[in-house]
Amino acid sequence: MQTLAQRLAQYAVGVDFSCLPPAVVHEVKRRVIDSLGCALGAWEAEPCAIARRVASKFCTERGATIWGTGHRVPPDWAVFANGCLVRYLDFNDTYLSKEPAHPSDNIAAAFAVAETFSTSGSDLIAAIALGYEIQCRLCDTASLRARGWDHVTYVALSSALLSARLLDLDAERTEHAVNIAGVSAGSLRQSRVGELSHWKAATVAHAARRGIFAALAAAEGMTGPAPIFEGVMGFEKLVSQAPLGAIVLQRDDFMILKTSIKFWPAEYHSQSAIHAALALRKQIANVAEIESVTVQSHDAAVDIIGSEPEKWCPQNRETADHSLPYIVAAALADGEITDRQFAPERFSDPALLALVQRVKVERDAELSALYSETVANTVTVRLRDGRVLRERVDDPPGHAHNPLSDSQLEAKFHALADARLGPERAAALLREAWRLETLADVGVIPRLLVLP
């Protein structure tokens, strides 16, 4: 019987731009635009600046650009800097299944390899679609967080496969790339537990580094340990602790169409709660009137962003944007969720924190049963005059069942990019991204990202 690594390799080799339906091509371009906007919006964030400084210690004539600069580095270092940018604001897209994930984390990896080897835009699109397929299909197959591992573990595998595809490796060398990536893929869930750190954004960029490096090594003939998944000390025994052979690999049901774009810069399980809280705020004259708030949610939201004591008193942005009680309180108090709500002066405000303490998070069996087909939250506000206000939202704006229009996506992009590039250069970048499949060399995109 074929090993899983062999199946993944053969599947990856067969993915080509010509097999992608127009809807998938269009969706890839939408995700590229969304990711570039998120990256520009995160430019000044401290972890992103640190990642740039680390990567900038290296240089090469043939490599990939650190976004925002003209500095070229080896592709695995480029993805470390650029992947942090895409991920930091917690504003990039999401896929929800047995394992939640942010599949646009593959985009910085694909750009790093594609730019290094002067790949066409159509090949880049195919590689990104492949990355989405692999990561999302793995998320459908087995949960990692339930076993103490972080979702970015799967990115090491997806980025290895998309890199191998961009390098035009045959099935044998692609299999070795998977084996090399898989043996060191594990990332501990501790990166997203309790009080969070800078590494929350960096961990996926580091996972993508491992995937790119594995493909580069395999391209030169390096062999990897096998069978990496089924072996007695392999991935299934030690990491997934469940067989992955049931993964579905097909070419007529593309996973990118099932993923969701975020409308607000916060952990995805809070998106419907934000929408509900903002709707309720219109009925509240003064937030001082709020006696208590109850958020009824599904198990995934409670486990990830609504159960640990640190979530009721966040000490940094990383924890605040992963705190269901803080996010709901901020939406009720401010009538918005933007970057401003995650500034230190806001998440440390005594009045806002007092409201956070009045937020209770409860598990709801009905909502848990509906997950992940919907990501519903019910927010109930009890006012001091005895009134009770309640709002339930199932599919917030941007959800796969309630997608953003292209014009809404462009508005999000400009809100993030204009302050960095200026409106004219941001518009030029947008035009090139919309015609990505026509580009002979994807290097035009990083050149438009250089900050004034």
The 8 nearest C-alpha neighbors of each residue, nearest first, counted from 0:
[[1, 2, 3, 5, 6, 244, 229, 4],
 [2, 0, 5, 3, 6, 4, 244, 226],
 [1, 3, 5, 4, 6, 0, 226, 229],
 [2, 4, 6, 5, 244, 7, 1, 228],
 [5, 3, 7, 2, 6, 174, 8, 177],
 [4, 6, 8, 2, 3, 7, 174, 1],
 [7, 5, 3, 9, 8, 4, 10, 2],
 [8, 6, 10, 4, 5, 9, 11, 3],
 [9, 7, 174, 5, 11, 170, 173, 10],
 [10, 8, 12, 6, 170, 11, 7, 5],
 [9, 11, 7, 13, 8, 12, 6, 14],
 [12, 10, 8, 13, 14, 9, 7, 160],
 [11, 13, 9, 10, 14, 170, 164, 8],
 [12, 14, 10, 11, 15, 9, 8, 164],
 [15, 13, 11, 12, 10, 125, 129, 18],
 [14, 16, 17, 18, 125, 13, 19, 122],
 [17, 15, 125, 18, 19, 121, 122, 14],
 [16, 18, 15, 19, 20, 14, 125, 121],
 [17, 19, 16, 15, 20, 14, 250, 125],
 [18, 20, 16, 17, 23, 21, 24, 15],
 [19, 21, 23, 22, 18, 24, 17, 251],
 [22, 20, 24, 23, 25, 19, 26, 18],
 [23, 21, 25, 20, 24, 26, 19, 256],
 [22, 24, 26, 25, 20, 21, 19, 27],
 [25, 23, 21, 27, 26, 22, 28, 19],
 [24, 26, 22, 28, 23, 27, 21, 29],
 [25, 27, 29, 23, 28, 24, 22, 30],
 [28, 26, 30, 24, 29, 25, 23, 31],
 [27, 29, 31, 25, 26, 30, 433, 32],
 [30, 28, 26, 32, 27, 31, 33, 25],
 [31, 29, 33, 27, 32, 28, 34, 26],
 [30, 32, 28, 34, 33, 29, 35, 27],
 [33, 31, 29, 35, 30, 34, 28, 36],
 [32, 34, 30, 36, 31, 35, 29, 412],
 [35, 33, 37, 31, 36, 32, 85, 30],
 [36, 34, 38, 32, 37, 33, 31, 39],
 [35, 37, 412, 33, 39, 34, 415, 38],
 [36, 38, 34, 40, 85, 35, 39, 33],
 [39, 37, 84, 85, 35, 41, 36, 40],
 [40, 38, 36, 42, 41, 416, 37, 35],
 [39, 41, 415, 37, 38, 42, 36, 416],
 [40, 42, 38, 39, 44, 84, 43, 88],
 [43, 41, 39, 40, 44, 38, 84, 47],
 [42, 44, 41, 45, 48, 47, 40, 39],
 [45, 43, 47, 41, 42, 46, 48, 87],
 [44, 46, 48, 47, 49, 43, 197, 42],
 [47, 45, 49, 48, 197, 44, 50, 83],
 [48, 46, 50, 49, 44, 45, 83, 84],
 [47, 49, 51, 45, 46, 50, 52, 44],
 [48, 50, 46, 52, 47, 51, 45, 53],
 [49, 51, 80, 47, 53, 48, 52, 54],
 [52, 50, 48, 80, 54, 49, 53, 55],
 [53, 51, 55, 49, 50, 54, 48, 56],
 [52, 54, 50, 51, 55, 56, 49, 57],
 [53, 55, 51, 76, 56, 52, 57, 50],
 [56, 54, 52, 57, 53, 51, 58, 72],
 [55, 57, 54, 53, 52, 58, 51, 72],
 [58, 56, 55, 72, 54, 59, 73, 53],
 [59, 57, 72, 71, 55, 56, 60, 73],
 [58, 60, 72, 61, 71, 62, 73, 57],
 [61, 59, 62, 71, 58, 72, 73, 63],
 [62, 60, 59, 115, 63, 71, 73, 72],
 [61, 63, 115, 73, 72, 71, 74, 59],
 [62, 64, 115, 71, 111, 74, 114, 72],
 [65, 63, 71, 70, 66, 69, 77, 72],
 [64, 66, 77, 68, 70, 71, 67, 81],
 [67, 65, 68, 64, 448, 445, 81, 449],
 [66, 68, 449, 450, 448, 65, 69, 445],
 [69, 67, 449, 66, 70, 65, 450, 64],
 [68, 70, 64, 449, 71, 65, 67, 446],
 [71, 69, 68, 64, 65, 72, 58, 55],
 [72, 70, 64, 63, 62, 58, 59, 65],
 [71, 73, 58, 62, 59, 63, 57, 77],
 [74, 72, 62, 76, 75, 63, 77, 59],
 [75, 73, 77, 111, 63, 76, 62, 112],
 [74, 76, 208, 78, 77, 73, 211, 212],
 [75, 77, 79, 54, 74, 78, 73, 72],
 [78, 76, 74, 80, 79, 65, 75, 63],
 [77, 79, 81, 82, 108, 75, 76, 80],
 [78, 80, 204, 76, 82, 77, 81, 205],
 [81, 79, 50, 51, 77, 78, 83, 82],
 [82, 80, 78, 84, 83, 79, 107, 77],
 [81, 83, 204, 78, 85, 84, 79, 107],
 [84, 82, 201, 86, 200, 81, 80, 85],
 [83, 85, 38, 81, 82, 41, 86, 87],
 [86, 84, 38, 82, 37, 83, 34, 87],
 [85, 87, 83, 200, 84, 89, 88, 82],
 [86, 88, 200, 89, 84, 83, 85, 41],
 [87, 89, 90, 86, 264, 41, 37, 265],
 [90, 88, 265, 264, 87, 86, 91, 266],
 [89, 91, 264, 88, 261, 37, 265, 263],
 [92, 90, 89, 34, 86, 261, 37, 103],
 [91, 93, 260, 259, 101, 261, 103, 90],
 [94, 92, 101, 259, 100, 258, 102, 260],
 [93, 95, 258, 100, 99, 101, 259, 96],
 [96, 94, 99, 371, 100, 93, 98, 97],
 [95, 97, 98, 99, 139, 371, 138, 94],
 [96, 98, 142, 139, 138, 141, 99, 95],
 [97, 99, 142, 138, 96, 143, 100, 95],
 [100, 98, 95, 96, 94, 97, 138, 150],
 [99, 101, 94, 93, 102, 150, 98, 95],
 [100, 102, 93, 92, 103, 104, 94, 91],
 [103, 101, 104, 131, 105, 100, 93, 134],
 [102, 104, 105, 106, 101, 92, 91, 30],
 [103, 105, 102, 106, 101, 107, 82, 86],
 [106, 104, 103, 108, 107, 130, 102, 158],
 [105, 107, 109, 103, 108, 104, 127, 110],
 [108, 106, 110, 82, 109, 78, 105, 81],
 [109, 107, 111, 105, 106, 78, 110, 207],
 [108, 110, 106, 112, 107, 111, 113, 127],
 [111, 109, 113, 107, 108, 112, 114, 106],
 [112, 110, 74, 108, 63, 109, 114, 113],
 [111, 113, 115, 109, 114, 110, 74, 116],
 [114, 112, 118, 110, 116, 115, 111, 117],
 [115, 113, 117, 442, 116, 63, 111, 112],
 [116, 114, 62, 63, 112, 113, 117, 61],
 [115, 117, 113, 114, 118, 112, 62, 166],
 [118, 116, 114, 440, 115, 113, 119, 441],
 [117, 119, 113, 440, 116, 114, 441, 122],
 [120, 118, 439, 440, 122, 121, 441, 438],
 [119, 121, 436, 438, 123, 435, 441, 122],
 [120, 122, 436, 124, 123, 119, 16, 125],
 [123, 121, 125, 119, 124, 120, 126, 16],
 [122, 124, 120, 126, 121, 125, 127, 113],
 [123, 125, 121, 127, 122, 126, 128, 120],
 [124, 126, 16, 122, 128, 123, 127, 15],
 [127, 125, 161, 129, 123, 124, 128, 122],
 [126, 128, 130, 124, 129, 125, 106, 123],
 [127, 129, 125, 131, 126, 130, 124, 132],
 [130, 128, 126, 132, 127, 131, 161, 125],
 [131, 129, 127, 157, 133, 132, 128, 161],
 [130, 132, 128, 129, 134, 102, 133, 135],
 [133, 131, 129, 130, 254, 135, 134, 136],
 [132, 134, 136, 130, 157, 131, 135, 137],
 [133, 135, 137, 131, 136, 157, 132, 153],
 [134, 136, 138, 137, 132, 133, 131, 139],
 [137, 135, 139, 133, 138, 134, 132, 246],
 [136, 138, 140, 134, 139, 135, 133, 246],
 [137, 139, 98, 135, 136, 140, 97, 141],
 [140, 138, 136, 137, 97, 96, 141, 135],
 [139, 141, 137, 138, 246, 243, 136, 245],
 [142, 140, 138, 139, 97, 143, 137, 239],
 [143, 141, 98, 97, 144, 145, 138, 239],
 [142, 144, 148, 146, 145, 239, 149, 150],
 [145, 143, 148, 147, 146, 149, 142, 188],
 [146, 144, 143, 147, 142, 148, 98, 149],
 [147, 145, 144, 143, 148, 239, 238, 142],
 [146, 148, 144, 188, 145, 187, 143, 149],
 [149, 147, 188, 187, 144, 143, 186, 146],
 [148, 150, 188, 187, 144, 151, 186, 152],
 [149, 151, 152, 100, 153, 143, 98, 144],
 [152, 150, 154, 203, 153, 149, 206, 186],
 [153, 151, 185, 184, 150, 154, 186, 155],
 [152, 154, 151, 156, 155, 134, 150, 157],
 [155, 153, 157, 151, 156, 152, 158, 207],
 [154, 156, 210, 206, 207, 153, 158, 184],
 [157, 155, 159, 154, 153, 158, 180, 177],
 [158, 156, 154, 130, 160, 159, 133, 134],
 [157, 159, 210, 161, 160, 155, 156, 207],
 [160, 158, 210, 156, 162, 211, 157, 214],
 [159, 161, 163, 157, 162, 158, 164, 156],
 [160, 162, 126, 164, 158, 163, 159, 130],
 [163, 161, 165, 159, 164, 160, 211, 158],
 [162, 164, 166, 160, 214, 168, 161, 165],
 [163, 165, 167, 161, 162, 166, 168, 12],
 [166, 164, 162, 167, 163, 161, 113, 126],
 [165, 167, 163, 164, 168, 162, 218, 116],
 [168, 166, 164, 165, 163, 169, 12, 162],
 [169, 167, 163, 166, 173, 172, 164, 170],
 [168, 170, 171, 172, 173, 167, 12, 8],
 [169, 171, 173, 8, 9, 172, 174, 12],
 [172, 170, 174, 173, 169, 175, 8, 5],
 [171, 173, 175, 174, 217, 169, 170, 168],
 [172, 174, 176, 170, 8, 175, 171, 163],
 [175, 173, 8, 177, 171, 172, 176, 4],
 [174, 176, 178, 223, 172, 222, 177, 173],
 [175, 177, 214, 173, 213, 217, 179, 174],
 [178, 176, 174, 180, 175, 179, 181, 156],
 [177, 179, 175, 223, 181, 227, 176, 180],
 [180, 178, 223, 176, 213, 181, 177, 182],
 [181, 179, 177, 213, 210, 178, 182, 184],
 [180, 182, 184, 178, 183, 179, 177, 156],
 [181, 183, 179, 180, 184, 178, 227, 234],
 [184, 182, 181, 185, 180, 179, 209, 155],
 [185, 183, 181, 152, 155, 180, 182, 186],
 [184, 186, 152, 183, 187, 148, 238, 149],
 [187, 185, 149, 152, 148, 184, 188, 151],
 [186, 188, 148, 189, 149, 147, 190, 185],
 [189, 187, 149, 148, 147, 190, 191, 144],
 [188, 190, 192, 191, 187, 147, 149, 148],
 [189, 191, 188, 199, 192, 187, 198, 195],
 [192, 190, 189, 188, 195, 199, 193, 149],
 [193, 191, 189, 190, 195, 194, 188, 303],
 [194, 192, 309, 195, 307, 191, 310, 308],
 [195, 193, 309, 318, 192, 196, 313, 314],
 [196, 194, 318, 317, 193, 191, 192, 199],
 [195, 197, 198, 199, 317, 194, 190, 318],
 [196, 198, 199, 46, 200, 201, 195, 317],
 [197, 199, 201, 196, 200, 202, 190, 46],
 [200, 198, 197, 201, 190, 202, 196, 191],
 [201, 199, 87, 198, 83, 86, 202, 197],
 [202, 200, 198, 204, 83, 203, 199, 205],
 [201, 203, 205, 204, 198, 200, 199, 206],
 [202, 204, 206, 151, 205, 201, 207, 200],
 [205, 203, 79, 82, 207, 201, 206, 202],
 [204, 206, 208, 202, 203, 207, 79, 201],
 [205, 207, 155, 203, 209, 208, 204, 154],
 [206, 208, 210, 204, 155, 209, 205, 158],
 [209, 207, 75, 205, 211, 206, 210, 212],
 [210, 208, 212, 206, 207, 211, 155, 213],
 [209, 211, 159, 155, 158, 207, 213, 180],
 [210, 212, 214, 208, 159, 213, 209, 162],
 [211, 213, 215, 209, 214, 210, 208, 216],
 [212, 214, 176, 210, 216, 180, 211, 179],
 [215, 213, 176, 217, 211, 163, 216, 159],
 [216, 214, 212, 218, 217, 213, 211, 219],
 [217, 215, 213, 218, 221, 219, 214, 212],
 [216, 218, 221, 220, 214, 176, 219, 215],
 [217, 219, 215, 216, 220, 214, 172, 168],
 [218, 220, 217, 216, 221, 215, 214, 172],
 [219, 221, 217, 218, 222, 216, 172, 175],
 [222, 220, 217, 216, 219, 223, 218, 175],
 [223, 221, 175, 220, 217, 224, 179, 172],
 [222, 224, 179, 178, 175, 225, 221, 176],
 [225, 223, 178, 227, 226, 179, 222, 182],
 [226, 224, 227, 178, 223, 230, 228, 229],
 [225, 227, 230, 229, 228, 224, 2, 233],
 [226, 228, 225, 233, 178, 230, 224, 229],
 [227, 229, 234, 233, 235, 226, 230, 3],
 [228, 230, 226, 233, 227, 235, 231, 234],
 [231, 229, 233, 226, 232, 227, 228, 225],
 [230, 232, 233, 229, 236, 226, 235, 228],
 [233, 231, 230, 236, 237, 234, 229, 227],
 [234, 232, 230, 228, 227, 236, 231, 235],
 [233, 235, 228, 238, 237, 236, 227, 239],
 [236, 234, 240, 239, 228, 241, 233, 237],
 [235, 237, 240, 233, 234, 232, 238, 231],
 [236, 238, 234, 235, 240, 233, 239, 232],
 [239, 237, 234, 240, 235, 236, 185, 148],
 [238, 240, 235, 241, 143, 234, 237, 141],
 [241, 239, 235, 236, 238, 237, 242, 146],
 [240, 242, 239, 235, 243, 141, 236, 238],
 [243, 241, 244, 235, 240, 245, 239, 141],
 [242, 244, 245, 246, 140, 241, 141, 235],
 [243, 245, 246, 242, 3, 2, 140, 247],
 [246, 244, 243, 247, 140, 242, 3, 248],
 [245, 247, 244, 140, 243, 136, 248, 137],
 [246, 248, 245, 249, 136, 140, 244, 137],
 [249, 247, 246, 250, 10, 136, 132, 7],
 [250, 248, 251, 247, 252, 253, 10, 132],
 [249, 251, 252, 253, 248, 18, 14, 19],
 [250, 252, 249, 253, 20, 19, 18, 248],
 [253, 251, 250, 254, 249, 256, 255, 248],
 [254, 252, 255, 256, 251, 132, 250, 23],
 [253, 255, 256, 257, 132, 131, 252, 135],
 [254, 256, 257, 258, 253, 131, 128, 23],
 [255, 257, 254, 258, 253, 23, 26, 399],
 [258, 256, 254, 255, 399, 259, 94, 253],
 [257, 259, 94, 255, 399, 256, 93, 254],
 [260, 258, 398, 399, 93, 92, 397, 94],
 [261, 259, 92, 397, 398, 93, 262, 91],
 [262, 260, 397, 263, 92, 90, 91, 259],
 [261, 263, 397, 396, 260, 264, 270, 90],
 [262, 264, 261, 265, 336, 90, 337, 270],
 [265, 263, 90, 89, 88, 337, 262, 261],
 [264, 266, 320, 89, 263, 267, 90, 321],
 [267, 265, 321, 268, 269, 320, 89, 264],
 [266, 268, 269, 270, 265, 93, 261, 89],
 [267, 269, 300, 270, 266, 374, 271, 299],
 [268, 270, 272, 267, 271, 266, 323, 273],
 [271, 269, 273, 267, 272, 268, 395, 274],
 [270, 272, 395, 274, 392, 273, 376, 269],
 [273, 271, 275, 269, 376, 274, 270, 276],
 [274, 272, 276, 270, 271, 275, 327, 277],
 [273, 275, 271, 277, 272, 276, 278, 270],
 [274, 276, 272, 278, 390, 273, 277, 392],
 [277, 275, 273, 279, 278, 274, 331, 330],
 [278, 276, 280, 274, 279, 275, 334, 330],
 [277, 279, 275, 276, 280, 281, 274, 390],
 [280, 278, 276, 281, 277, 282, 275, 390],
 [279, 281, 277, 283, 282, 331, 278, 276],
 [280, 282, 279, 283, 278, 277, 284, 334],
 [281, 283, 280, 279, 284, 278, 388, 285],
 [284, 282, 280, 285, 281, 286, 279, 288],
 [283, 285, 282, 286, 281, 288, 280, 287],
 [284, 286, 287, 283, 288, 289, 332, 280],
 [287, 285, 288, 289, 332, 283, 284, 331],
 [288, 286, 285, 289, 290, 354, 383, 284],
 [287, 289, 286, 382, 383, 285, 290, 283],
 [290, 288, 382, 287, 286, 291, 383, 381],
 [289, 291, 382, 383, 381, 288, 357, 292],
 [292, 290, 357, 381, 289, 380, 358, 293],
 [291, 293, 358, 380, 379, 357, 359, 381],
 [294, 292, 359, 379, 358, 378, 360, 295],
 [293, 295, 378, 360, 377, 361, 359, 296],
 [296, 294, 361, 377, 363, 362, 376, 360],
 [295, 297, 376, 362, 363, 294, 366, 361],
 [296, 298, 367, 366, 299, 300, 363, 362],
 [297, 299, 301, 300, 367, 302, 362, 296],
 [298, 300, 302, 301, 297, 303, 268, 367],
 [301, 299, 303, 268, 302, 298, 304, 297],
 [300, 302, 305, 298, 299, 306, 303, 304],
 [303, 301, 299, 300, 306, 298, 304, 305],
 [302, 304, 300, 301, 299, 305, 306, 321],
 [305, 303, 322, 321, 323, 300, 301, 302],
 [304, 306, 301, 323, 302, 360, 322, 303],
 [305, 307, 301, 302, 304, 308, 303, 310],
 [306, 308, 309, 310, 193, 305, 304, 311],
 [309, 307, 310, 311, 306, 312, 193, 305],
 [310, 308, 312, 311, 307, 193, 194, 313],
 [309, 311, 322, 308, 312, 313, 307, 318],
 [312, 310, 309, 308, 355, 313, 324, 356],
 [311, 313, 309, 310, 314, 352, 308, 355],
 [314, 312, 319, 318, 310, 315, 309, 311],
 [313, 315, 312, 318, 316, 194, 347, 319],
 [316, 314, 317, 318, 313, 319, 343, 195],
 [315, 317, 319, 341, 318, 320, 342, 343],
 [316, 318, 315, 195, 319, 320, 196, 321],
 [317, 319, 321, 195, 316, 313, 315, 320],
 [320, 318, 316, 322, 313, 321, 317, 315],
 [319, 321, 265, 322, 318, 317, 266, 316],
 [322, 320, 318, 304, 319, 266, 323, 317],
 [323, 321, 310, 304, 319, 325, 324, 320],
 [322, 324, 326, 305, 304, 325, 269, 327],
 [325, 323, 327, 326, 322, 358, 355, 328],
 [326, 324, 328, 322, 355, 327, 323, 329],
 [327, 325, 329, 323, 328, 324, 322, 330],
 [326, 328, 330, 324, 329, 325, 273, 323],
 [327, 329, 325, 331, 355, 330, 326, 332],
 [330, 328, 332, 326, 331, 327, 333, 325],
 [329, 331, 334, 327, 335, 333, 328, 332],
 [332, 330, 328, 280, 329, 334, 276, 333],
 [331, 333, 329, 330, 286, 334, 328, 351],
 [334, 332, 335, 330, 329, 331, 336, 340],
 [333, 335, 330, 331, 277, 332, 280, 336],
 [336, 334, 330, 333, 337, 277, 329, 340],
 [335, 337, 330, 340, 263, 338, 264, 329],
 [338, 336, 339, 340, 335, 264, 263, 341],
 [337, 339, 341, 340, 342, 336, 264, 88],
 [340, 338, 337, 342, 341, 345, 336, 335],
 [339, 341, 338, 342, 337, 345, 336, 329],
 [342, 340, 316, 339, 338, 346, 343, 319],
 [341, 343, 345, 339, 344, 340, 346, 316],
 [344, 342, 345, 346, 347, 341, 315, 316],
 [343, 345, 347, 342, 346, 348, 341, 340],
 [346, 344, 348, 343, 347, 342, 340, 341],
 [345, 347, 343, 348, 344, 341, 342, 313],
 [348, 346, 345, 344, 343, 349, 352, 314],
 [347, 349, 345, 351, 350, 346, 344, 352],
 [350, 348, 352, 351, 353, 347, 346, 354],
 [351, 349, 353, 352, 348, 354, 347, 355],
 [350, 352, 354, 353, 348, 349, 355, 329],
 [351, 353, 355, 349, 354, 350, 348, 356],
 [354, 352, 350, 356, 351, 355, 349, 357],
 [353, 355, 351, 357, 352, 356, 328, 350],
 [356, 354, 352, 358, 357, 353, 328, 325],
 [355, 357, 353, 354, 358, 352, 311, 359],
 [358, 356, 291, 354, 355, 292, 359, 353],
 [359, 357, 292, 355, 356, 324, 293, 291],
 [358, 360, 293, 292, 294, 357, 361, 324],
 [361, 359, 294, 293, 295, 305, 358, 362],
 [362, 360, 295, 294, 296, 363, 359, 293],
 [361, 363, 296, 297, 295, 298, 364, 301],
 [362, 364, 366, 296, 365, 297, 295, 367],
 [365, 363, 367, 366, 368, 362, 297, 298],
 [364, 366, 368, 367, 363, 369, 297, 370],
 [365, 367, 297, 369, 368, 363, 364, 375],
 [366, 368, 297, 364, 370, 369, 365, 298],
 [367, 369, 365, 366, 370, 364, 297, 371],
 [368, 370, 366, 367, 373, 372, 371, 365],
 [371, 369, 372, 367, 373, 368, 374, 366],
 [370, 372, 373, 96, 95, 374, 369, 97],
 [371, 373, 370, 369, 374, 95, 96, 400],
 [372, 374, 371, 370, 393, 375, 369, 394],
 [375, 373, 393, 370, 371, 394, 268, 376],
 [374, 376, 393, 392, 373, 271, 366, 394],
 [375, 377, 296, 272, 271, 391, 392, 295],
 [376, 378, 391, 295, 390, 294, 379, 392],
 [377, 379, 294, 390, 389, 293, 275, 391],
 [380, 378, 389, 293, 388, 292, 294, 377],
 [381, 379, 292, 388, 387, 291, 389, 382],
 [380, 382, 387, 291, 290, 386, 289, 292],
 [383, 381, 289, 290, 386, 384, 288, 385],
 [382, 384, 290, 385, 288, 289, 381, 386],
 [383, 385, 382, 386, 288, 381, 290, 289],
 [384, 386, 383, 382, 387, 381, 290, 289],
 [387, 385, 382, 384, 381, 388, 383, 380],
 [388, 386, 381, 380, 382, 385, 389, 379],
 [389, 387, 380, 379, 381, 386, 279, 390],
 [388, 390, 379, 378, 380, 387, 391, 377],
 [391, 389, 275, 378, 377, 379, 392, 279],
 [390, 392, 377, 376, 275, 378, 393, 389],
 [393, 391, 271, 375, 376, 275, 394, 377],
 [392, 394, 375, 374, 373, 271, 395, 376],
 [393, 395, 398, 392, 373, 401, 374, 400],
 [396, 394, 271, 398, 270, 397, 393, 274],
 [397, 395, 398, 401, 262, 402, 403, 394],
 [396, 398, 402, 403, 260, 261, 401, 259],
 [399, 397, 259, 401, 400, 402, 396, 395],
 [398, 400, 259, 402, 401, 257, 258, 397],
 [401, 399, 398, 402, 394, 397, 259, 257],
 [402, 400, 398, 399, 397, 396, 394, 403],
 [403, 401, 397, 399, 398, 400, 396, 404],
 [404, 402, 397, 407, 408, 396, 405, 401],
 [403, 405, 407, 406, 408, 402, 397, 409],
 [404, 406, 408, 407, 409, 403, 29, 410],
 [405, 407, 409, 404, 408, 410, 403, 411],
 [408, 406, 410, 404, 409, 405, 403, 411],
 [407, 409, 405, 411, 406, 410, 403, 404],
 [408, 410, 412, 406, 411, 407, 413, 405],
 [409, 411, 407, 413, 408, 412, 414, 406],
 [410, 412, 408, 414, 409, 413, 407, 415],
 [413, 411, 36, 409, 415, 410, 414, 416],
 [412, 414, 416, 410, 417, 415, 411, 409],
 [415, 413, 411, 412, 416, 410, 417, 418],
 [414, 416, 40, 413, 412, 36, 417, 39],
 [415, 417, 413, 36, 419, 39, 418, 412],
 [418, 416, 421, 422, 413, 420, 419, 425],
 [417, 419, 416, 421, 420, 415, 414, 422],
 [420, 418, 417, 416, 421, 39, 450, 40],
 [421, 419, 417, 424, 425, 450, 418, 416],
 [420, 422, 417, 423, 424, 418, 419, 425],
 [423, 421, 417, 425, 424, 426, 420, 413],
 [424, 422, 426, 425, 421, 427, 420, 417],
 [425, 423, 427, 426, 420, 422, 421, 428],
 [424, 426, 422, 428, 427, 423, 420, 417],
 [425, 427, 429, 423, 424, 428, 422, 430],
 [428, 426, 424, 430, 429, 425, 423, 431],
 [429, 427, 425, 431, 426, 430, 447, 424],
 [428, 430, 426, 432, 427, 431, 425, 433],
 [431, 429, 427, 433, 428, 432, 426, 434],
 [432, 430, 434, 428, 433, 429, 435, 427],
 [431, 433, 435, 429, 434, 430, 428, 28],
 [434, 432, 430, 431, 435, 28, 429, 29],
 [435, 433, 431, 432, 436, 437, 430, 438],
 [434, 436, 432, 120, 437, 438, 433, 431],
 [435, 437, 121, 120, 434, 438, 124, 119],
 [438, 436, 435, 434, 120, 439, 121, 119],
 [439, 437, 120, 440, 435, 436, 119, 441],
 [438, 440, 119, 120, 437, 441, 118, 117],
 [441, 439, 119, 442, 117, 438, 118, 120],
 [440, 442, 443, 120, 119, 114, 444, 438],
 [441, 443, 114, 444, 440, 445, 446, 117],
 [442, 444, 446, 441, 445, 447, 440, 431],
 [443, 445, 447, 442, 446, 441, 448, 428],
 [446, 444, 448, 447, 442, 443, 66, 64],
 [445, 447, 443, 448, 444, 449, 442, 69],
 [448, 446, 444, 445, 449, 428, 443, 424],
 [447, 449, 445, 67, 446, 66, 450, 444],
 [450, 448, 67, 68, 447, 446, 69, 451],
 [449, 451, 67, 420, 448, 68, 419, 447],
 [450, 449, 420, 419, 67, 421, 68, 448]]
